[in-house]
Amino acid sequence: MGLFGRRKTVFVDSDVLVIGGGMAGCGATYEARYWGRDLKVVCVEKAHIDRSGAVAQGLYAINTYMGMQWGENQPEDHVRYARNDLMGLVREDLGYDIARHVDSTVHKFEEWGLPIMKDPETGQYQREGKWQIMIHGESYKPIVAEAATKAATKVYNRIMVTHLLMDKTNAKRVAGAVGFNVRTGDFYVFRAKAVIICAGGASHIYKPRAAGEGMGRTWYAPWSSASCYALPILVGAKMMQMENRIVLTRFKDGYGPVGAYFLHLKTYTENAYGDEYESNWYEHTKEIVGDYVDRQPMPTCLRNHAILEEIRAGRGPIRMVTKEAFQDPHKEKVGWENFLGMTIGQAVVWASQNIDPKHTNPELTTSEPYVMGSHATCSGAWASGPEDCAPDDYQWGYNRMMTIDGLFGAGDTLGGAAHKFSSGSFTEGQIAAKAAVNYVNDLGKDHPQVSEAEYEDLKKTVFRPLENYEVGRNEIVAGTVSPSYLLPLHGLQRLEQIMDEYVGGIGANYITNEPLLTRGLELLEMLKEDLEHLGAEDLHQLQRAWELQHRVIASESVTQHTMFRKETRWPGYYYRGDHPKLDDTDWHCFTLSRYDRESGEWNLEKAPVHHIID
Ligand SMILES: Cc1cc2nc3c(=O)[nH]c(=O)nc-3n(C[C@H](O)[C@H](O)[C@H](O)COP(=O)(O)OP(=O)(O)OC[C@H]3O[C@@H](n4cnc5c(N)ncnc54)[C@H](O)[C@@H]3O)c2cc1C
């Protein structure tokens, strides 16, 4: 039973269980109630749904809005845009499915009270760019969370989900999940007929640029701890394109976003000597990626690539030219408001470093890599597509169901559909929930059953770090280094260093190769062995311990995929030094993986990319 096995176990039954109450989770919870009036819809969130996930701080723009009511864009246009940005490799069926529904989602947000800026002349939503509309978004998340909370049978806040539960007679069917309350330490067993994973993306798997006291200062939310990938990987769901990590160009030290600056304020970049530099790298980039360099707009990774090359050539830093735009008082106000509405830290960093963008052009930098399926990349789980437009290869069940029966996903969780952003993630949550309700209704009396032995074993596993610490701490009188346990922070730092040095992080200039990846996998294996000895001094550290476990398995997946794809598909995100060029002949395909937890083996395969939009 162990020292902590006597903790209370709470059982929760549901028809639809939503894991993660961020944008996708709120969309899923809201929509599950719409289609499943009498169903029990439960949402479980490790923080508090009112201020959780990547949108917790608020946003200044909704990045995915077609504007079909005004004839601005059509869903097909968005598919072409995302395909171009990802150098050809997107699931067009999934992207199209979101794009055709996303406008009505945004209209709902406005109905619920989200202030959307209007163009004073046309009365239409104020555009920041072709796809983005501007909002007063400080309260975006609470507004969306209110709708989900009212729709849910119950929202369980402060519970971190650690593992999924499988049906005791069918190992390929999900039956629920377990986790623990990060405040009370109660163990939770959620029994469910369908599960929708909406647990955000992965930050802190690579060593961040901000170290030491600045460690929490990353671009992606530091609490996005890869649960959305680890949970499906560990039960054998197929994953796709996990090599497609993202690197962001951001304002230095505060990771402030540049979108509004480029698109709305029309600022531009220059090298340390005040020169334009992108054109210097045109021929060189063409040699690596061919005609993709001529596509408009230029793919995001290639813009990063020009910055990286210019810095390597010794002409850094790259600066954003703000001095001109900020002479206009309106633009100056928008420039500051942009940060105050979503990244206050950047404004504070500038103040602390005596940077007034009206007088000083601020430095840009490229971030450490992150893994997320909803931003400008699309790593994640491999999901069945919409019945009416998914090619046969992409359809095996209900829309957005993974390769595990009853297991659905949305937002960062699912791969293939880049550029969903906040509105698209909510929309995908809605799509997944509608399908999950159909799945539950079709089950009839054939309900999955959880095994008592399985959740009792997991209970011991979940609390083991508390026990390791309780026993091991007697061996030391001071300090944090023990012969018997590894603290979550130590494990995290070790993971970040492995990923940085061997799998193409900032320290390696984003370059890796087969020998490095092979060694990286060996080191990750050794780290995994040591995770058995994680020690947690309290419930907060227990959460950190499980976040680390999730990050490690997701990192292993990234490394395996990076090894499998023998080309440099997205220069600017990462480089295979041994395969430095894009290779459409052999690699115009998706990479898929499946992890076998019994053997610890990974199976990788290629899947065709079908283009359904011209
Ligand atoms: C820095 C940044 C800036 C962005 N800017 C914009 C923008 O300007 N406009 C725009 O439209 N979009 C923007 N986005 C994108 C948008 O925020 C994401 O697309 C969206 O939040 C993804 O939704 P999600 O539900 O998948 O993840 P999230 O919204 O991050 O939600 C994940 C949720 O899961 C919870 N969770 C995680 N693990 C567990 C677990 N084990 N157990 C229980 N709960 C768990 C988390 O606490 C969180 O609440 C930005 C994203 C980032 C990171």
The ligand as a Tripos MOL2 file, in Angstrom:
@<TRIPOS>MOLECULE
LIG
   53    58     1     0     0
SMALL
NO_CHARGES

@<TRIPOS>ATOM
      1 C1          2.2790   32.9420  -25.9680 C.3       1 LIG1
      2 C2          1.1000   32.6230  -26.8070 C.ar      1 LIG1
      3 C3          0.4620   33.6300  -27.5100 C.ar      1 LIG1
      4 C4         -0.6550   33.3370  -28.2550 C.ar      1 LIG1
      5 N1         -1.2800   34.3670  -28.9020 N.ar      1 LIG1
      6 C5         -2.4400   34.1250  -29.5500 C.ar      1 LIG1
      7 C6         -3.1510   35.2090  -30.1210 C.ar      1 LIG1
      8 O1         -2.7300   36.3640  -30.0830 O.2       1 LIG1
      9 N2         -4.3340   34.9240  -30.7240 N.ar      1 LIG1
     10 C7         -4.8480   33.6690  -30.7880 C.ar      1 LIG1
     11 O2         -5.9440   33.4900  -31.3310 O.2       1 LIG1
     12 N3         -4.1720   32.6200  -30.2590 N.ar      1 LIG1
     13 C8         -2.9860   32.8160  -29.6480 C.ar      1 LIG1
     14 N4         -2.2960   31.7710  -29.0920 N.ar      1 LIG1
     15 C9         -2.7850   30.3870  -29.3020 C.3       1 LIG1
     16 C10        -3.8180   29.9060  -28.2970 C.3       1 LIG1
     17 O3         -3.5260   30.3710  -27.0300 O.3       1 LIG1
     18 C11        -3.8230   28.3800  -28.3240 C.3       1 LIG1
     19 O4         -4.0330   27.9810  -29.6580 O.3       1 LIG1
     20 C12        -4.9200   27.7540  -27.4720 C.3       1 LIG1
     21 O5         -4.8810   28.2350  -26.1520 O.3       1 LIG1
     22 C13        -4.7760   26.2280  -27.4750 C.3       1 LIG1
     23 O6         -5.8630   25.6850  -26.7680 O.3       1 LIG1
     24 P1         -5.7120   24.3330  -25.9150 P.3       1 LIG1
     25 O7         -7.0040   24.1250  -25.2280 O.co2     1 LIG1
     26 O8         -5.1710   23.2660  -26.7730 O.co2     1 LIG1
     27 O9         -4.5850   24.6510  -24.8400 O.3       1 LIG1
     28 P2         -4.6810   25.6510  -23.5940 P.3       1 LIG1
     29 O10        -5.6120   26.7730  -23.8810 O.co2     1 LIG1
     30 O11        -3.3010   25.9800  -23.2070 O.co2     1 LIG1
     31 O12        -5.3740   24.7640  -22.4550 O.3       1 LIG1
     32 C14        -4.8000   23.5990  -21.9180 C.3       1 LIG1
     33 C15        -5.4090   23.3720  -20.5490 C.3       1 LIG1
     34 O13        -5.1050   22.0720  -20.0560 O.3       1 LIG1
     35 C16        -4.7730   22.1540  -18.6830 C.3       1 LIG1
     36 N5         -3.9390   20.9890  -18.3740 N.ar      1 LIG1
     37 C17        -2.6950   20.7230  -18.8400 C.ar      1 LIG1
     38 N6         -2.2690   19.5390  -18.3840 N.ar      1 LIG1
     39 C18        -3.2490   19.0330  -17.6030 C.ar      1 LIG1
     40 C19        -3.3880   17.8350  -16.8540 C.ar      1 LIG1
     41 N7         -2.4310   16.9090  -16.8370 N.pl3     1 LIG1
     42 N8         -4.5260   17.6460  -16.1350 N.ar      1 LIG1
     43 C20        -5.5140   18.5790  -16.1510 C.ar      1 LIG1
     44 N9         -5.4300   19.7350  -16.8540 N.ar      1 LIG1
     45 C21        -4.3230   19.9510  -17.5820 C.ar      1 LIG1
     46 C22        -4.0460   23.4790  -18.5650 C.3       1 LIG1
     47 O14        -3.9950   23.9540  -17.2480 O.3       1 LIG1
     48 C23        -4.8840   24.3470  -19.5110 C.3       1 LIG1
     49 O15        -5.9680   24.9460  -18.8460 O.3       1 LIG1
     50 C24        -1.1530   32.0200  -28.3490 C.ar      1 LIG1
     51 C25        -0.4940   30.9960  -27.6580 C.ar      1 LIG1
     52 C26         0.6120   31.2980  -26.8950 C.ar      1 LIG1
     53 C27         1.2760   30.1890  -26.1630 C.3       1 LIG1
@<TRIPOS>BOND
     1     1     2 1
     2     2     3 ar
     3     2    52 ar
     4     3     4 ar
     5     4     5 ar
     6     4    50 ar
     7     5     6 ar
     8     6     7 ar
     9     6    13 1
    10     7     8 2
    11     7     9 ar
    12     9    10 ar
    13    10    11 2
    14    10    12 ar
    15    12    13 ar
    16    13    14 ar
    17    14    15 1
    18    14    50 ar
    19    15    16 1
    20    16    17 1
    21    16    18 1
    22    18    19 1
    23    18    20 1
    24    20    21 1
    25    20    22 1
    26    22    23 1
    27    23    24 1
    28    24    25 2
    29    24    26 1
    30    24    27 1
    31    27    28 1
    32    28    29 2
    33    28    30 1
    34    28    31 1
    35    31    32 1
    36    32    33 1
    37    33    34 1
    38    33    48 1
    39    34    35 1
    40    35    36 1
    41    35    46 1
    42    36    37 ar
    43    36    45 ar
    44    37    38 ar
    45    38    39 ar
    46    39    40 ar
    47    39    45 ar
    48    40    41 1
    49    40    42 ar
    50    42    43 ar
    51    43    44 ar
    52    44    45 ar
    53    46    47 1
    54    46    48 1
    55    48    49 1
    56    50    51 ar
    57    51    52 ar
    58    52    53 1
@<TRIPOS>SUBSTRUCTURE
     1 LIG1         1 GROUP 0 **** ****
